[in-house]
C-alpha cells in the first residue's frame, strides 16, 4: 500500500446500521487500520456538534418536540454544515487528501424520517443540494432487531425515542428500501453481517474498503 495516498484521491466512507450494530467500534478499527497503511483518515459523525446538531439531539432524546418533517429538515441543515465547515468539513477534508469516515449520513434520514414523511421527500432534501457530498461507499452493519435490542439493553440505561423493537424492525426494513432506491441512483452500498465477532466484521470491512484504494 506504499504511496496509496499519493496515487488515489481521498474517499468518503459512511457507516450505517440500526442501533447496537457496532458502528463506533468498527469505525475505530477501520481508522486505525487505514492509518497504519499510510492512508490519512478523519472521523466525523451526525448529528454534528453544531447548534443544529444540538437541537437534533434534544429532539431524539425527547427533551424537545419536533415533527418528523422538522427533523428531516434539521438533519439536512446539519449535513450541509458537516460538509461545508471551513475548518473540518467533509469537502475541505477530502480536498486536503484526507479520507473521511462518517458515523451516519443521509441514509439514516431517509430511513428514520422517510418512514414517516415519505422517502422521496428526504431524498430530495439531500440529493438536490450541491453542498451535500455523495459517499464513495456506504457500509451497512446489519443486525436483526432482536440482536439490536439485546445489545442496546446490555449497554445502556437510557434509550432514545427510536429504540423499541417495533421501530427497529421498521427502520431496518426502511434501510433496505432506501438502499434499493439509492443503489439505482448510483450509490455504492455494501451490507456486512454485524452479528459475528468484532475481528471477523472488521476484517470484512477492511477488505471491502481497500478495493477502492487499489
C-alpha positions, -999 to +999 in steps of 0.1 A: +000+000+000+030+023-001+022+055-019-016+049-018-024+083-006-004+100-034-019+078-061-055+078-052-079+105-042-094+106-007-125+086-001-157+094+017-169+063+037-202+062+055-212+037+082-249+030+088-268+004+109-297+002+134-287+009+169-264-017+185-248-027+153-213-017+164-206+013+143-184+031+168-162+001+173-158-008+137-151+028+127-122+029+152-109-004+138-110+009+102-095+042+111-066+025+128-061+000+100-060+027+073-038+050+092-013+021+097-012+016+060-003+053+054-038+064+044-047+096+062-083+095+075-106+117+096-137+105+116-169+125+120-205+118+129-240+130+126-256+148+143-226+172+144-215+194+173-231+224+157-261+243+170-283+224+146-268+191+158-275+201+194-312+207+185-314+173+168-300+155+199-325+173+221-353+161+199-340+125+197-338+123+235-373+136+239-362+168+256-380+189+229-407+180+205-402+181+167-422+166+139-405+141+116-406+167+088-388+192+110-363+166+120-356+158+083-350+195+076-328+199+106-307+169+096-303+183+061-291+216+075-268+199+099-255+178+069-247+210+050-227+222+080-210+188+081-199+192+045-191+229+043-174+238+076-143+257+066-120+240+092-131+204+093-159+199+068-161+169+046-154+189+014-123+206+028-110+174+044-113+154+011-097+182-008-068+181+016-063+144+006-077+130+038-103+103+036-135+108+058-154+082+078-188+093+089-209+077+116-243+080+099-253+102+069-283+108+047-293+071+046-303+074+083-326+104+075-341+085+046-348+055+068-359+072+100-378+103+088-386+087+054-407+061+073-430+090+084-430+116+057-421+096+026-387+086+014-389+107-018-391+139+003-360+131+023-341+120-009-350+153-025-338+173+005-304+157+002-296+147-034-309+180-048-284+200-027-250+205-043-235+211-008-242+176+003-215+152-009-223+117-022-203+090-004-179+067-022-193+038-002-219+031+025-212+002+048-243-011+065-237-031+096-267-055+095-283-069+126-318-083+133-340-062+156-337-089+182-299-087+182-301-049+183-324-048+213-302-073+232-271-052+226-289-019+235-303-033+268-269-047+277-250-015+270-273+014+280-296+026+307-313+053+287-329+046+253-336+072+226-370+076+211-363+052+182-351+023+203-381-001+205-383-035+189-412-025+166-394+007+154-361-011+150-377-036+127-395-010+107-362+010+105-342-020+092-369-026+066-368+011+056-330+009+053-335-020+028-359+001+009-336+031+010-307+010-003-327-003-031-336+033-042-301+046-037-284+018-055-305+025-085-293+062-082-257+051-082-247+049-046-223+021-036-238+002-007-223-029+010-241-049+037-219-065+063-232-092+087-226-075+121-237-105+142-202-120+140-173-114+163-156-080+161-125-092+143-144-110+116-165-080+109-136-056+109-116-078+085-146-080+062-149-042+063-112-035+056-111-059+027-142-041+012-128-006+017-093-014+004-107-023-030-114+014-035-077+023-029-062-003-054 
